[in-house]
């Protein structure tokens, strides 16, 4: 179990590097949140999401590079508060982020 946990943390760090060019040396791992499951209308599990919390000391957005991949997934990055995220995110992600906002409260 511990090895699987460490692989997931390394995968999260690798994804940050690939997606937004954020160097892992700038991040301090804090914790992994409980998995969030999204259920469809028929009460079947649709997806399970794992979230990892990192501390980014200076939070300098200029250190992010959105052109790391041949076809970048993102064209813009910004720091916003959680309530704004709920207003700006894609409709299908609202339930996920609402559940995440509950889980993250004791941490932030």
C-alpha positions as CSV (number, residue, x, y, z in Angstrom):
1,X,0.0,0.0,0.0
2,X,2.8,2.4,0.9
3,X,4.5,1.8,-2.5
4,X,1.3,2.5,-4.3
5,X,0.8,5.7,-2.3
6,X,4.3,6.9,-3.2
7,X,3.8,6.1,-6.9
8,X,0.6,8.2,-6.8
9,X,2.5,11.1,-5.2
10,X,5.3,10.8,-7.8
11,X,2.6,10.6,-10.6
12,X,1.0,13.8,-9.3
13,X,4.3,15.6,-9.3
14,X,5.1,14.3,-12.8
15,X,1.7,15.6,-14.0
16,X,2.4,19.1,-12.6
17,X,5.7,19.1,-14.4
18,X,4.1,18.0,-17.7
19,X,0.9,20.1,-17.5
20,X,2.2,23.4,-16.1
21,X,6.0,23.0,-16.0
22,X,6.2,23.3,-12.2
23,X,9.4,22.0,-10.9
24,X,9.0,19.5,-8.0
25,X,11.8,21.3,-6.1
26,X,9.4,24.2,-5.5
27,X,6.8,22.0,-3.9
28,X,6.4,20.4,-0.5
29,X,4.0,17.5,-0.2
30,X,1.5,18.0,2.6
31,X,-1.1,15.1,2.3
32,X,-3.4,13.1,0.2
33,X,-7.1,13.6,0.6
34,X,-9.6,10.8,0.8
35,X,-10.7,9.7,-2.6
36,X,-13.8,11.3,-4.1
37,X,-16.2,9.1,-5.9
38,X,-18.7,10.5,-8.4
39,X,-21.9,8.5,-8.8
40,X,-24.2,8.6,-11.8
41,X,-28.1,8.8,-11.7
42,X,-28.3,5.0,-11.6
43,X,-26.2,5.0,-8.4
44,X,-23.2,3.5,-10.2
45,X,-19.7,4.7,-9.6
46,X,-18.6,6.9,-12.5
47,X,-15.1,8.0,-11.5
48,X,-12.8,8.1,-8.5
49,X,-10.5,11.1,-8.1
50,X,-7.4,11.4,-5.9
51,X,-6.2,14.8,-4.7
52,X,-2.8,15.6,-3.3
53,X,-2.1,18.8,-1.4
54,X,1.3,20.5,-1.9
55,X,2.7,23.7,-0.5
56,X,4.2,26.1,-3.1
57,X,6.1,28.6,-1.1
58,X,6.3,31.6,-3.4
59,X,3.4,30.8,-5.7
60,X,5.0,32.7,-8.6
61,X,2.9,31.9,-11.6
62,X,5.8,33.0,-13.8
63,X,7.5,29.8,-12.9
64,X,4.8,27.8,-14.7
65,X,5.3,26.9,-18.3
66,X,2.1,25.9,-20.2
67,X,3.9,24.9,-23.4
68,X,5.7,21.8,-22.1
69,X,3.6,19.5,-24.1
70,X,3.3,19.3,-27.9
71,X,-0.4,20.1,-27.5
72,X,-0.8,22.0,-24.2
73,X,-3.8,21.2,-22.1
74,X,-4.0,24.7,-20.7
75,X,-3.7,28.2,-22.3
76,X,-3.9,30.2,-19.0
77,X,-3.1,29.7,-15.3
78,X,-4.3,31.9,-12.4
79,X,-4.8,31.7,-8.7
80,X,-8.4,32.0,-7.7
81,X,-10.4,31.3,-4.5
82,X,-12.5,28.2,-4.3
83,X,-15.8,29.9,-4.6
84,X,-14.7,31.5,-7.9
85,X,-13.5,28.0,-9.1
86,X,-17.0,26.7,-8.6
87,X,-18.4,29.5,-10.7
88,X,-15.9,29.1,-13.5
89,X,-15.4,25.4,-13.8
90,X,-17.1,23.1,-16.3
91,X,-20.6,22.0,-15.3
92,X,-19.7,18.4,-15.1
93,X,-16.9,19.2,-12.5
94,X,-19.1,21.2,-10.1
95,X,-20.0,18.1,-7.9
96,X,-16.4,17.1,-7.8
97,X,-15.2,20.5,-6.6
98,X,-18.0,20.9,-4.1
99,X,-16.9,17.6,-2.5
100,X,-13.3,18.7,-2.6
101,X,-14.1,22.0,-0.9
102,X,-15.5,20.0,2.0
103,X,-12.5,17.7,2.3
104,X,-9.9,20.5,2.1
105,X,-11.5,22.8,4.8
106,X,-9.4,21.4,7.7
107,X,-6.2,21.9,5.7
108,X,-6.5,25.4,4.3
